[in-house]
């Protein structure tokens, strides 16, 4: 996909004490080394006041900096995704990003054992219908049976900036879930090491007083399943708020916010404290309440990778989870 981005230079970075080069200016906007390598190695991709130039060109106030990206110049595996035409629930789209409400039972992207009929195949077909070359770059990945908002970058610039924002935990992700038992959000489950406890900042999300901070590792011999490992696991922190308890099904509805993004993090953490996600046969039991794990990516909030505008998206709770919590008077 081709993308032209124009910046009007109105201010200079104050820390340099001299005019910034095009490279320095773009790096200050979040452009990765990978993007700068692309601009250096491809001609006719960087222009200052209409003149084709190099990344070390100094900029002055009033300059117009024009950047051109094209996926036709890039070789990535995403180009080889087979298009499968399917209906997409598109929440938002512009030149740089696509936000989709993914239904349950649909994998996010192709894998060795599942090359077709994933969200990636559907999005590829969506752009093929428009005659556009497209590389599938998914920013926040969901499990196959988890529903909700998925953020997709439409070009290499937005992808690099959003990947970096995810690493810096600047993309706010909120989930809605239903777990077994009565769970209070006054609990704080942390590792025994004081050093690890020092890394936890409850005040970051005052709306989510419950905290589970237990490191997660891959189960030896499994490519999929994860477990709590205090010695060899990676830092994983989940914040949550209990919304309502239902005595009839003995379940609690939760709002959950991730500070980190480990594979199966919510499912592993909830199972570890004795409140597995309803319907989660991998880390709990097949309870008959719902046909898949009751987990939904409900909110995404982040700064637009190019305009820096703050964006907020929400999507409704899917029907199967609504049926499960039909006795709740939910305010989520």
C-alpha positions as CSV (number, residue, x, y, z in Angstrom):
1,X,0.0,0.0,0.0
2,X,1.3,3.4,-0.9
3,X,1.3,6.3,1.6
4,X,2.4,9.9,1.3
5,X,3.0,11.8,4.6
6,X,3.6,15.6,4.7
7,X,5.1,17.4,7.7
8,X,5.3,21.2,8.0
9,X,8.3,22.1,10.1
10,X,7.2,24.7,12.6
11,X,9.5,24.0,15.5
12,X,13.0,22.5,16.0
13,X,14.0,20.1,18.8
14,X,15.4,22.3,21.5
15,X,18.0,19.8,22.7
16,X,20.1,19.8,19.6
17,X,21.3,23.5,19.6
18,X,21.3,23.3,15.7
19,X,18.9,22.5,12.9
20,X,17.8,18.9,13.0
21,X,18.3,16.7,10.1
22,X,15.4,14.9,8.4
23,X,16.5,11.7,10.1
24,X,16.6,13.3,13.6
25,X,13.2,15.0,13.1
26,X,11.5,11.8,12.0
27,X,13.2,9.8,14.8
28,X,11.7,12.3,17.2
29,X,8.3,11.4,15.8
30,X,8.7,7.7,16.5
31,X,10.1,6.5,13.2
32,X,12.1,3.4,13.8
33,X,15.6,2.5,12.5
34,X,14.0,0.1,10.1
35,X,12.0,3.0,8.6
36,X,15.1,5.2,8.3
37,X,17.0,2.4,6.6
38,X,14.1,2.1,4.1
39,X,14.3,5.9,3.4
40,X,18.1,5.8,3.0
41,X,18.1,2.8,0.6
42,X,15.1,3.8,-1.6
43,X,15.3,6.8,-3.9
44,X,12.5,9.2,-4.3
45,X,11.1,8.6,-0.9
46,X,12.1,11.8,1.0
47,X,11.6,15.3,-0.3
48,X,12.2,18.8,1.3
49,X,10.3,21.6,-0.4
50,X,9.7,19.3,-3.4
51,X,13.3,18.4,-3.9
52,X,14.4,14.8,-3.7
53,X,17.0,14.7,-0.9
54,X,18.7,12.5,1.8
55,X,17.9,11.7,5.4
56,X,20.9,13.9,6.6
57,X,19.4,17.0,5.0
58,X,19.1,19.8,7.7
59,X,15.6,21.2,8.2
60,X,14.7,24.8,8.9
61,X,11.4,26.3,10.2
62,X,8.9,26.6,7.3
63,X,10.2,23.6,5.4
64,X,7.8,21.0,4.0
65,X,9.0,17.4,4.5
66,X,7.3,14.8,2.3
67,X,7.7,11.1,2.9
68,X,6.7,8.3,0.5
69,X,6.3,4.7,1.5
70,X,5.2,1.8,-0.7
71,X,4.8,-1.8,0.2
72,X,5.6,-2.7,-3.3
73,X,9.3,-2.0,-2.4
74,X,9.2,-4.4,0.6
75,X,9.4,-8.2,0.8
76,X,7.4,-9.5,3.8
77,X,5.5,-12.7,4.4
78,X,2.3,-10.8,4.8
79,X,2.2,-10.3,1.0
80,X,1.6,-14.1,0.6
81,X,-1.5,-14.3,2.7
82,X,-4.3,-16.0,0.7
83,X,-7.3,-13.7,0.4
84,X,-10.5,-15.1,1.8
85,X,-13.6,-12.9,1.3
86,X,-15.6,-12.5,4.5
87,X,-17.7,-9.9,6.2
88,X,-15.6,-7.5,8.4
89,X,-17.1,-5.5,11.3
90,X,-15.0,-2.3,10.7
91,X,-15.1,0.1,13.6
92,X,-12.7,2.7,12.1
93,X,-10.5,3.2,9.1
94,X,-8.2,5.9,7.7
95,X,-5.1,6.1,5.6
96,X,-2.9,4.6,8.4
97,X,-4.9,2.2,10.6
98,X,-7.9,-0.2,10.6
99,X,-9.8,-1.1,13.7
100,X,-11.9,-4.3,13.4
101,X,-14.3,-5.9,15.9
102,X,-13.2,-9.6,15.6
103,X,-15.8,-12.3,16.2
104,X,-15.0,-15.3,18.4
105,X,-13.7,-18.5,16.8
106,X,-11.7,-16.6,14.1
107,X,-7.9,-16.7,14.4
108,X,-6.2,-13.3,14.1
109,X,-3.6,-14.4,11.5
110,X,-2.5,-17.5,9.5
111,X,-0.3,-20.0,11.2
112,X,1.4,-23.2,10.1
113,X,-1.7,-25.3,10.7
114,X,-4.2,-22.7,9.8
115,X,-3.3,-20.8,6.7
116,X,-6.7,-19.7,5.6
117,X,-10.0,-18.2,7.0
118,X,-8.3,-16.0,9.5
119,X,-8.8,-12.2,10.1
120,X,-5.6,-11.7,8.2
121,X,-7.0,-13.5,5.1
122,X,-10.2,-11.5,5.4
123,X,-8.4,-8.1,5.6
124,X,-6.2,-9.1,2.7
125,X,-9.2,-9.8,0.6
126,X,-10.8,-6.5,1.6
127,X,-7.9,-4.6,0.2
128,X,-7.6,-6.9,-2.8
129,X,-11.1,-6.0,-3.8
130,X,-10.0,-2.3,-3.8
131,X,-7.0,-3.1,-6.0
132,X,-4.5,-2.2,-3.2
133,X,-1.3,-4.0,-2.3
134,X,-1.3,-4.8,1.4
135,X,0.9,-6.3,4.0
136,X,-1.0,-7.5,7.1
137,X,0.5,-6.0,10.3
138,X,-1.6,-6.8,13.4
139,X,-0.6,-4.7,16.4
140,X,-2.6,-6.3,19.2
141,X,-3.2,-10.0,18.8
142,X,-6.1,-11.9,20.3
143,X,-6.6,-15.6,20.9
144,X,-8.8,-17.4,18.4
145,X,-11.8,-17.6,20.8
146,X,-11.4,-14.1,22.2
147,X,-13.6,-11.5,20.6
148,X,-13.3,-7.8,20.2
149,X,-11.2,-4.9,19.0
150,X,-8.1,-5.5,16.8
151,X,-5.8,-2.8,15.6
152,X,-4.1,-3.2,12.2
153,X,-1.5,-0.9,10.7
154,X,-2.0,-0.2,7.0
155,X,1.6,0.9,6.1
156,X,5.1,0.4,7.4
157,X,5.2,3.8,9.1
158,X,2.1,3.4,11.2
159,X,3.2,-0.2,12.0
160,X,6.6,0.8,13.3
161,X,5.3,3.6,15.4
162,X,2.4,1.5,16.9
163,X,4.7,-1.5,17.6
164,X,7.0,0.9,19.5
165,X,3.9,2.4,21.4
166,X,2.9,-1.1,22.4
167,X,6.4,-1.8,23.8
168,X,6.2,1.4,25.8
169,X,2.7,0.4,27.0
170,X,1.1,3.5,25.5
171,X,-1.8,1.5,23.9
172,X,-4.5,1.1,26.5
173,X,-6.4,-2.2,26.3
174,X,-9.4,-3.0,28.3
175,X,-11.2,-6.3,28.4
176,X,-14.5,-7.6,29.7
177,X,-14.6,-11.1,31.1
178,X,-16.7,-13.4,33.2
179,X,-14.8,-15.6,35.7
180,X,-15.9,-18.4,38.1
181,X,-16.6,-17.6,41.7
182,X,-17.0,-14.5,43.7
183,X,-13.9,-12.3,43.1
184,X,-13.2,-9.2,45.0
185,X,-11.1,-6.4,43.4
186,X,-9.5,-5.6,46.8
187,X,-6.9,-8.4,46.3
188,X,-3.3,-7.8,45.2
189,X,-1.4,-11.0,44.3
190,X,2.3,-10.3,43.8
191,X,5.6,-12.3,43.8
192,X,7.4,-12.7,47.1
193,X,10.4,-10.7,45.8
194,X,10.3,-7.0,47.0
195,X,12.2,-6.0,43.9
196,X,9.3,-7.2,41.7
197,X,6.7,-5.6,43.9
198,X,8.5,-2.2,43.4
199,X,7.7,-2.4,39.7
200,X,3.9,-2.4,40.3
201,X,2.1,0.9,40.2
202,X,-1.6,0.6,41.2
203,X,-2.1,4.4,40.8
204,X,-1.6,4.1,37.0
205,X,-5.1,2.8,36.7
206,X,-7.1,3.8,39.8
207,X,-10.3,2.4,38.2
208,X,-8.8,-1.1,38.4
209,X,-7.9,-1.7,42.1
210,X,-7.3,-5.4,41.8
211,X,-3.8,-6.5,40.8
212,X,-2.3,-9.8,39.8
213,X,1.5,-9.6,39.3
214,X,2.7,-13.1,38.6
215,X,5.4,-13.9,36.0
216,X,4.4,-16.2,33.1
217,X,6.5,-18.7,31.2
218,X,5.8,-21.3,28.5
219,X,5.0,-24.8,29.8
220,X,7.9,-27.1,28.9
221,X,7.1,-29.3,25.9
222,X,4.1,-27.1,24.8
223,X,4.1,-24.5,22.1
224,X,0.8,-23.0,23.3
225,X,0.2,-23.3,27.0
226,X,1.6,-21.0,29.6
227,X,2.1,-21.2,33.4
228,X,3.1,-19.1,36.4
229,X,6.8,-19.4,37.0
230,X,8.3,-17.3,39.8
231,X,11.9,-18.2,38.8
232,X,11.9,-18.2,35.0
233,X,8.8,-16.4,34.0
234,X,8.5,-12.9,32.3
235,X,7.0,-10.0,34.2
236,X,3.2,-10.0,33.8
237,X,0.8,-7.6,35.5
238,X,-3.0,-7.6,35.2
239,X,-5.3,-4.9,36.8
240,X,-9.0,-5.5,37.2
241,X,-12.3,-4.2,38.7
242,X,-15.1,-6.5,39.8
243,X,-18.3,-5.3,38.1
244,X,-21.0,-7.6,39.5
245,X,-21.4,-11.1,41.1
246,X,-24.1,-13.5,39.9
247,X,-25.1,-16.1,42.5
248,X,-27.1,-18.2,40.1
249,X,-24.1,-19.1,38.0
250,X,-21.5,-18.3,40.7
251,X,-19.6,-16.0,38.3
252,X,-18.2,-12.5,38.5
253,X,-18.1,-10.0,35.6
254,X,-14.8,-8.1,35.4
255,X,-13.3,-5.1,33.7
256,X,-9.6,-5.9,33.0
257,X,-6.7,-3.7,32.0
258,X,-3.3,-5.1,30.9
259,X,-0.1,-3.5,32.0
260,X,1.9,-6.2,30.1
261,X,0.8,-8.4,27.2
262,X,2.0,-12.0,27.7
263,X,0.4,-14.8,25.8
264,X,-2.8,-16.0,27.6
265,X,-2.0,-13.5,30.4
266,X,-5.6,-12.9,31.6
267,X,-6.5,-16.6,31.4
268,X,-3.4,-17.8,33.2
269,X,-3.6,-15.1,35.9
270,X,-7.3,-15.8,36.6
271,X,-6.8,-19.5,36.8
272,X,-3.8,-19.0,39.1
273,X,-5.9,-17.2,41.7
274,X,-8.6,-19.8,41.5
275,X,-11.1,-17.9,39.3
276,X,-10.6,-19.3,35.8
277,X,-12.4,-17.5,32.9
278,X,-15.8,-19.1,32.2
279,X,-15.7,-21.5,29.3
280,X,-11.9,-21.7,29.3
281,X,-11.2,-25.4,28.8
282,X,-7.5,-25.0,28.5
283,X,-6.9,-23.4,32.0
284,X,-10.1,-24.2,33.7
285,X,-12.9,-26.7,32.8
286,X,-15.5,-27.0,30.1
287,X,-18.3,-25.7,32.3
288,X,-21.2,-25.6,29.8
289,X,-21.9,-21.9,30.5
290,X,-20.5,-20.7,27.2
291,X,-18.8,-22.3,24.2
292,X,-15.5,-20.4,24.5
293,X,-13.6,-18.4,27.0
294,X,-15.7,-15.4,28.1
295,X,-13.2,-12.8,27.2
296,X,-13.8,-9.7,25.0
297,X,-11.4,-6.9,23.9
298,X,-13.8,-4.0,24.6
299,X,-11.7,-0.8,24.6
300,X,-8.6,0.4,22.7
301,X,-7.2,3.9,23.4
302,X,-4.0,5.2,21.8
303,X,-2.4,8.2,19.9
304,X,-2.8,8.1,16.2
305,X,0.7,7.1,14.8
306,X,0.8,10.0,12.3
307,X,-1.5,12.8,13.5
308,X,-0.8,12.1,17.2
309,X,-4.5,12.6,17.8
310,X,-5.8,10.7,20.8
311,X,-8.2,7.9,19.7
312,X,-10.7,5.9,21.8
313,X,-12.7,2.9,20.5
314,X,-15.3,0.7,22.2
315,X,-17.3,-2.2,21.0
316,X,-20.4,-3.9,22.5
317,X,-20.2,-7.1,24.4
318,X,-21.0,-10.0,22.0
319,X,-24.3,-11.9,22.2
320,X,-23.0,-15.2,23.7
321,X,-21.4,-13.3,26.7
322,X,-24.6,-11.1,27.0
323,X,-26.6,-14.3,27.4
324,X,-24.3,-15.6,30.1
325,X,-24.6,-12.4,32.1
326,X,-28.2,-11.7,31.3
327,X,-29.1,-11.7,35.1
328,X,-26.6,-8.9,35.6
329,X,-27.5,-5.2,35.6
330,X,-24.2,-4.4,34.0
331,X,-22.7,-0.9,34.0
332,X,-19.5,-1.3,32.0
